[in-house]
Amino acid sequence: MAKFLVIIELVLLVYCLVDCLQTEPAAVRTLPKPLWVLLIIVLPLFGGVGWLLAGKPEGAPTGARRA
């Protein structure tokens, strides 16, 4: 069970970090983008959930980017 939780945390860390790094700085909500990146790396569980709930732009597409 502990391995499963570690894997979930790693997946959340990678997803949120990549998503944050690909987001335009002007579209990031609540905190500046570098602070979100630091928060996601230092506190992966809380930073990742925080990014998904409070930092990620509202209505952001979840699929491929438009050209």
SULVENUR-V757123 format. One record per backbone hydrogen bond with DSSP energy under -0.5 kcal/mol. NH is the residue of the N-H (numbers start at 1). CO is the residue of the C=O. Records with the same first field share a line. If there is no record, write none. Layout:
BEGIN
NH=CO ; CO
END
This chain:
BEGIN
5=1
6=2
7=3
8=4
9=5
10=6
11=7
12=8
13=9
14=10
15=11
16=12
17=13
18=14
19=15
20=16
21=17
22=18
23=19 ; 20
27=24
28=24 ; 25
29=55
31=29
35=32
36=32
37=33
38=34
39=35
40=36
41=37
42=38
43=39
47=43
48=44
49=45
50=46
51=47
52=48
53=49
54=50
55=50 ; 51
56=51
60=57
END
